Amino acid sequence: MGLKKSEYFKIGAILFVFALGIFISIRIKTPQFKLPILNPNDLNPALVDKSIQNKGINHIVSPFSLISQNGDEFTDDDVKDNIRIVNYFFTTCPGICRDMAKNLRRVQNEYLDVSAIKIMSHSAMPEYDTPDILRLYGEQNGVNPKRWVLLTGDPAELNDLARTSYFTVLEEGQGWDEHSFIHTESFVLIDHRGRLRGYYDGTSDDETDLLIHHIQSLIKERKKDISKK
């Protein structure tokens, strides 16, 4: 005997509610992706100053005062509550810096209109990389100063930041003849609280794609945190 239309409707409604319940249950039980929070003891000890190699919690990037390609003072206050992408380079670098600049342009262009994002490229050769030289380098490499800042300043401070905040260079004195220390090809992703959230090979297109994707995750985290204030 055939069912009435109303009975078909009831059966359909029951199946829909059942399927919806399964979908919601799976979503609840499936953990949402979240980037790890990194500390010095999670990283290669060769990149970490001995004074903090055993630090396992609550690492925050230190305050700083540097000089931008425009000749202006640039401090941690200028990136307060911002998501940062940090690297070290020097303007006469003949190799990996070109690939890093190309990939940072991709990041810059992806988030050109997102004011919460700041790219910070620190000179590993500050004695040579004056603001004028950095500004020329920026013009030659498509740097948009509203999103991407090139930084120079006191060599000791730049080295200290690299060894105790960002962990992107080997120990001072181990460098090539051209500069005082060896910088890595790493891009460092830092959240709006100043915490380390990821390291990426700045010469790799695939790693840069991953970085661009992970920035989106931090944008969502930042939005949630700000909405709670």
N, C-alpha and C positions, 0 to 999 in steps of 0.2 A: 504494500500500500504506500503511495507517495505521501511525502510530508507536505504540510501546508507552507505557504510562503512565510508566515509568521514564525513557524518552527525553524525553517532554514535561517531566518534572521537571528533567532535566539542562539542557534548553534554557532553561527558565524561570530556573533558577539562574544560568546564564551571562549571560542578559539582565539579571538583577537586579544581578549584580556589575558588569557593564559600565555600567549606568545609575548605580550608586552611585559608580563611579570617575569618571564625568563630573561628577557633582554635587560630589564632593570637590575635583576639579581646579578647577572654577569657583570654589568657595569660597576655595581657596588663592590663586588668581590675582586675585580681587576684593579690592581694598584695603578694610580696615575704616574706617568713618567716624571721623575724629578732629578735634576742634575745633582751629583754629589757635592758636598762641601769639603774642599781639600785643605789640608794642613801640612806643615813642613815634613812631618814624619811619613806622609804619603808619597813624597817625591824623591827623586834621585839625590842622594846626599851630596854628590859632587856639585850640585847647584845651590845647596843650602848652606848658609853660614853656620859654622860649628856651634855658635852660641844658641841657635834655635833648632838644631836638627832633631831634637827629641820632642818638640812641641806638637801635641796631638789634637788640641782643641782650640777654638776661639781665635784662630789667626785672622787678623785684619790688616789690610794694607796701611802702612804708616803715613802720617801727614807729610807733605812735601811742598817745596817752593822752587819752581823751575822757571825757565824762560821759553816762551813760544816763538814760532817763526816770525811773528809780528813784533817781537821785541818786548812783549808784555809779560809781566809776572803771571805765572799760572800755578795755582795751588790746588790742594785737595778740596777747598771750598768751591772751586769751579766745576767740580764733578760730583758734588754732594747729591746723593740720591740718583746718580746716573749709573747705567750699565756701561762698563768700560771694556775695550779690547786693547790690550797692551802688547807692545813688542819693543825690541832693541834693534838698531840698525846703524849704519853710518853712510853718509852721502857718497863716499868714494868706493863703497863696497862693490866689487866687480862681479859677484856671483849671486848668492841666495837673496840678497836684498831686492833685486829686480823682481824676482818671482813674488816675494813678500809684498812689495808695493802693488804689483798687479792684483793680487788677491785682496789686499786691503781696499783697493778701489772698488772691488766687487761688493765688499761689506758696506763700504761707504754709500755706494749707489743704491743698495738694497734698503738702507735705512736713512736715506738722505733727509727725509722729512720727519724723522722721529727724534725729537729733541732730547729724549732720555738716553740716547746712545752717544758715546764719545770714544773715538779711536785716539790712542795716545802712543806715538812712536818716539822712543827715547834714543838720543844719540849715544852710541858706544864710543864715540870719538869727539867729545865735547870741546876739546882744545882747538879742533879744526872747524867743527860744525857750529859756526856762529849763526845768529838769527838770520842774517842776510843770506848766508849760504843755504840754510834750511828753507827760507822762503823761495829761493830760486829752485831748489830741489822740488819743493811742493808744486810750483808752477809747471815744472817739467813732468811731473808724475800725476797730475790731475787731482791734487789734494784740495778738497773744499774745507777751508778753515772753520766753517761752522760745525762740521762734523768730525774733522780729523786734525789734530794738533801735533806738530813736530816740536820736540822739546830738547833743549840743551840746558846747561847750567854748571854748577859745581861738580867736577868729576867725582869727588868723594861721595856726594849725595846720590848721584846717578848710580854709582857702583853699589852703595849701601841699599838703595831701593831694589836693585837687581838681585842682590844676595839675601836680603832679609824681608822683602815684601813680595816680589814677583817671581824670583827664582828662575831667571832667564839667562844668566851668564855663569861661566866658570870662574874660579877664584882669580882675583886680580893678580897680575904678574905672570899669568899663563898664556897671555895673548900673543897675537902675531906682532910683527914689527910695526904695522900700520896703526895699531891702537893698543890701549892698555889692557883690554880683556876680551875674551872670546864670547860673542853673543850667540845664542842659539837661534834656530829658525822658528821658535815657538810664538804663537799668538796665545795670550793669556786672557781668559774670559773672567771678568770680575763683576759681581752683582752689585746692586744698589746699596748694599750694606758694607761693601768693601771686602767681601769674602771671595776666595778663589773657587771658581766653579768648573774650570776646564782648561786643558792645554791642547793645542792643535798645531800640526805641521803647516807653517805658513807658506811653504813652497808647493803644497798639494792642493789641487782643485777639489778633490773629494773631501779632504779635511776642512777646507773652507766652506764647502756646502754644508757640512755637519755643523760648523760654527754658526753659520747663518740660521740654521734650523734651531740650534740651542739658544740663540739670542731670543728667539720667539718665546721659548719656555721661560726665560728670565723676565721678559716683558710682562708675562702673565703673573709671575710671582710678585713683581714690583707693583702691579696694578692692585693685587689683592692686599698687599701690605699698606699701600697708600689709602685704600678705601677703609681700612680699619682705624686710621688715625682720626 
